[in-house]
Amino acid sequence: MINMEVVHHALENDVALLVRSFANGYILDSALFYVPLEHENGHVQKKTKQTHSTWDDVWKKKNEEFEEFLVENNLR
């Protein structure tokens, strides 16, 4: 991955979470993309109705699909 301003180093908590994800070994044929909730300085930006209203329709659709996936898989 190319070092970019928007790509931050993994925080200790992020690494610990990833380690727990693979506690039982690799998951065959799976890919992992981890999006942390916390910025490197500890700031958390929550999704609000205001930020959601600025999203493009493609992002809104993807978000809806993701939210449905969470519900269906009891991941909330």
KAVENVEN-V566578 format. One record per helix or strand. SS is the DSSP state (2 for helix, 1 for strand). FROM is the first residue (numbers start at 1). LEN is the number of residues. If there is no record, write none. Layout:
((SS:FROM:LEN) (SS:FROM:LEN))
//
This chain:
((2:12:10) (1:38:1) (1:44:1) (2:49:5) (2:57:16))
//
